[in-house]
Amino acid sequence: GKGAQPLEGVDGVPPEGCQQPTLSGPSAGPGRDFMTGGLQGQVTQDISAAFLGGYVFGNACGLGGGQDERLMTYMPEVGALAFFLSQDWERPQLRQPSWILGARMLFDGLDGTARFNDRMTVRKDAPLIGDLKEVQLGDKTFVISASRPFIAFMSENQGFFPWSSRYTDTPLARRNKLPAQREVSPQSWYAFDKQVRAWYRSVALTSYNDGVRPALKVLATSMGTGPWLAGLWWGDSQLGFLALWIGQAIAAPTWGDGAAPMPVDYYMYSAFTESPGSQCFVHSRGRCQACVGKCMGNPLPWSAFWMPEEAFFSGKSCVPYPQDCGEHGLEDVVGAYGASTAAELWTAVESTLARAGGATDHTVFDELLSGRRLAKSGQHGVVEPEVRASDVFFP
């Protein structure tokens, strides 16, 4: 995004969809990312639990919770649908994956960091009729807002380590150092293949009824996401990127013809509202260490996030371990595997992790690229065109 150094060999998110926040002064406020909007038709991906709606109804005071609960508040039309169409007996929520079309971001203040989310001012430029598009549903034509398509789905790793070991396992998981994060056994319900499946199932157009597919194709043009898998479910941030990249590459052709019919816009944060600092580890060593320092030097206010007490490091919200940064980053993986098929990358990830046997001395990226010649920067292929990445909120 604007103000961040581009990643070599990786297409960036268009500038209108990625801008840094203003942290001080009279114009201080959120930047622009997949949660605030900016790219017409970019889908906001809600990192949900088993149900869409989180615990905002009848449970949280104020915004509370993670990204899911905050989006329910800032996109009240989504919250209203989750309430009145509830499929959960305990709390008003919808099953995931859920698409909601026509909802809008009606308030200002929320981006991926949630640093300014307590201001919640009404958007004066909220589109009401200027963004309407005609869509066909069955034998009828409707006009629907196209500014902010919305999808909610979860990674399949909620509660993957025992509650009894949470005080030791949670800090390790936030550092990408918990062996269970690297599970690849097909018998495991939270193994890597289940994460690829979760992304593919939720994004593939063929997962949904024939009657709604024309509307989805008209309104959704790219998939915007952040540290999926690696928020409050404590997955490995590098494996989260690999799972969504593979899943998106397999799902994208279901949206139509072309080199990149449904690109994924991957946003990287020094301090996302869930598990601040954990996403820094998708960077190569120098950028990763700078990212950790950025989070530590300017941590999120308490109003911007929620974590259980066992997730903190001596009372600090950021992950204070720059020594955990690996040699290789996202751009190196794209350079090495951009000309490969999704199946080849998937096989490489699982075989690499199986050989490592749960060892976490090295990062996933370093293990994956060990001994492999990196492809030339900018190389394109079957997998690479479906991902665009921007280093947002990291001046």
N, C-alpha and C positions, 0 to 999 in steps of 0.2 A: 504494500500500500504506500501511499504518499508519505514520505519521511522515513521509510525503511529501505535497506539495501536489498535489491532483488536477489533471488536465489539463482545461481548460474545454471542454465539449461532447463529451467522450469518456467513455464508461462505464468505470468502474474495475473491476479484478478484485476479486471479493468479498474482504473483509478476512481471512477465514480462509485465503485462498490467497496472501496477500501481507503479510508482516511483516518489518520491518527486523531486522538482526542486532544482537546486543549485543556491542560491540567491546571492552569492558574489564570488569574486575571478576570476581567468582566465578561469575557467570552468563554470562560471555562465550561466544558460540557463534553458529552460523548462524541466519539468519532463516528465512522460509518463502517458497518460490517454486515454480516448476514442476518443479524438481529435487528439492527436499525433500518436496514433496507438501503437501497441505492441503485441496485441493478434491477431493471424492470423484469419481472417474471422469475427472479431468483427465489428459490424455495427456502424458507426458514425451517431448518431441521431442529425439532425439539428433542433433546436427549431425555427421553421419558423413562418411566418405570414400566411395569406391566400394564398400567393404565395411564392414559393422558389426563393430566389435571393435578398430578402430584398430591400434595396434602394441603393445598391452599384453602379448601372449603372445610370449615368446621374444625380446623386444626391449628393453622398458623396465624399468629398475630402479626400484622404488617405483611411485608412481602415474604420474608423468611425463605427457607428451603433453597433449592438450586435454580438452575436455568428454567426448568419446567414451570415452577410456581410463578416466577417473575414474568414469563411470557403470558401466563393466564391473566395477569393483572394488566399488562400493557396492551394486550390484544383482547379486550373484553368480549368481543364477539366469539372468540374461541372459548373463553371461560364460560360464557352463557350456554353455548352448545354442549360443552362437557357437563354442565350442570343439568340441563333439561333433557338430554339424551342419555343420561347416566346408565351404565351397564354394571355398576358395582354397588353392592348392598351397603358397604361400610361408608364410602365417601363418593360424592358425585364425580364420576370419572368415565372415560371412554376407553375401550380396549385399543391397544396398539397392534399393528400400525394404523394410524388414522390420517387421512387427508382432510383438510378443511380449506375450501376455496371461497374466495370473496371476503375473507376477514382482513382487517387492516390494523396497522400499528397506529393507535389513536392518541398515544401520549409520547412525549419526548423525555429522554433520560436514560433509556436502557440500551446498552450495547453488551458485548460479550463479557466485559469486565464488571458490569453493573456498578461501576464506581460512582455514577451519578444517579442511580435509580431511585433514590429517595425524593427527588424533586418532582417527578411525575406531573409535568405540565401538559396541558392539552395541546396537541399539534395543530397549529394554525394552518399548516399546508396539507393536512390529511386529505387524501383524495376521496371525493364522494361520488362524482360522476365522470371526472376527467380520465379515469383509468379503466373505464368499463369496456369489456370486450364481449362480442357475441359468442356463445357456445351452444352446442347442440347436445341435448340430453334426451335420448329417445327420439320421439317425433316432435319435440318442442324446442324452441329457441329461447335462450335466456341471455340477459346481460349481467356479467359478473365482474367485480373488481379484480384486476390482474396484477395489482402492485405487490402483493405479498402472499403468494401461495404458501401453505403451511402443512408440514408433515411431522408427525410424532412417531418415533419408534425407539426401542431400547436395544442396547447390547445385551447379550445373554450371559451376563456375569454378575448380576446382583447377588450379593451374599456368597461369593465363591470361596471365601475362607471362613473358618469357624468363628462364631461370635466370641467364644472363650479365648481366642488368641488375638483379638482385635487390637490390643494395646501394643503388641509386637509386630503384627502383620500390617496394620494400616500404614505406619510410617515407612516400612520397607516398600510397600506397594506404591506409595507416592513417589518413591525414588526409582521406580522400575526395578526393584531388587528382590521382589518376592518370587520364589521359584514357581508357585502355583499360577502366576500370571502367564507363564510360558507353556502351559499345558497343551499338548497336541494329541493326546490319546483319543481316538474316535469314541471310546466309551465314556469320556468325560462330558458332562452336560455344558461345561463352560470352556471347552477347548477352542483353539483358534478357528477351526472349521465352522463352529457354531456362530462365531462373530461374522465371518464372511457370509454365511447363510442368512443371518439376521439383516445385514445390509442389503444383500441381493433381494431377498423376499420383499422387503419394504419398498425398495426403489423400482424394481422391475415393473414396467407398465402392464405386463401380462399377469401380474398378481391380482389385478383388479377387474371388475366386471366390464364386459365389452361396452356397456352403455355409458360409462363415465370416461372411457379412454380418450374420446375426441376432446372433451373438455380439459382433461389434464394436459394433452398435447398443445392445446391453444394457450393455456395459462402458465405452464411451467417451462422455463427455458434453461435453468441450471440449478444445481443442488448446492446450497450453502450450508457449511457445517464447521464446527470447531473440534475440540478434543473428544470426539465420540469414543466411548469405551473407557476413557481415562479421567472422567469426572468423579462424581461421588460414588461410582461403582468400583473405583480404584484399579482399573486395568492399566496395562503398560501403554504409554502414549505412543511409542513407536509401533507396537502391534496394532493399536487402534488405527493409525494411518494406513498400515499395510492391509488390514482387513477391509477398510472402506474403499481403498484404491482397487483392490481385486474385485470386491463386490460390485463397485460402480462400473468397472470395465466389462463385467459380465452382463450387468443389467442395462447398460446404456444402449446397446443395439435394439432392445425391445421398444425403444422410443422412436425408431425410424432409421432411415438411411443416413449416411454421411460419416465423416471421420470422427466427429464428436457430437452425436445427437443430443446428449444430456451430460455436459461436463459437470464435474464436482468442483466447487470453489472451497478450498480448504484454508481456513483462517488459523493462524498461529498467534498465541498470546503469551506474554510474559506473566500475566495474571488473569486467567479466566475466572469467572465467578464460581466455578467448581474446581477444587484442588488447585489453587493458585501456584504457578511455577512448575507444575508437573509436565506441561507441554513443552517447556524449554528443552527437554531432552530429545526432541525430534531434530534439533539443530546439531551441526558439527561443533567441535569443541569450542572454538573461539566464540562463535555466536551464542552457543549454549551458555557458556560462562557469563557472557555479557547479559544474557536474558535473565539468568538467575540473579545477577547483581541488580538488574533493573527492578525485579520483583522485590528483592530485599530492601532496596533503597527507597522504594515508593510503594509500600504494601497497600493493599485495598483497605478501605475503611470497613468497620465491622458491619455496616449496613449493606455491604456489597456481596456478602457471601454467608453461607452457613456450613459448618463442619462439626462432626462430633469431637469431643474433647481428645480422643485418642489420635486424631489426625494432626494435631498441632506439634510443632517442634519447639519445646520450651516456651510455649505461649505464642509462637510466631506462626503466621498462616502460610508463608512461602516455604518452598523446599530449599533449605540452606546448604545444599551439597553440590557446589560447582565441580568438585572432584569426581562426581558421578557422570559427568559429560563424556560422551564417547568421541572417537576420532571422526566418525562419519555422521552425516546428517541426511535429511530428506532428499536434498539435491543429488547426493551421491547415489542413493538408491534409485532415483529416477534415471540418472545417467547410466547406471549399470543395467537396469531392467526395462528401460523405456522401449526397447525394441523386442522385448520378450512377450509371450502371451501371458494372459492372466493365470493359466494353468501352470506354466513354467515357474512363475514367481511364487504361486501358492505351494507348489511342490518344494521349491527351494527353501521357503520359510519353514515348512513343517519338518523337512529332513534336517535342516540346520539346527532347529530347536531340539529335535529328537537326539541328535548326536551330542548336543551340549548337556543333555540329561538334567535339565533344571538349574544348571550353574548360571549364576548371574554376575560373574566377575567382569564380563564384557557386555556391552549393550547389544540389543538384537541387531541393530544395523551393522555394528562392527563384526558380529558373528556371521551375519549374512554375506558381508562383503569380504571377509577374510580370504585372501588368496585369489580373489576374483579380479580380473582386470576391469577397471571402470571404463564404460563406453565413453566416447567423446561427448562433451557437453552439447546439449541441444539435440541429441539423437531422438528421433521419434519412432513410434511403433504402435503395436496393438494396444498396449496398456496406457502409455504416457499421455496421449491427447485428451483423455477423459479427466485429467486433474489439472487444476490451476491453483496455485498456492500464493498466499500473501502473508507477510510477516506484519501483523497488525498490532498496534499499541506497543510498539517496541522501537522507539526512535533511535 
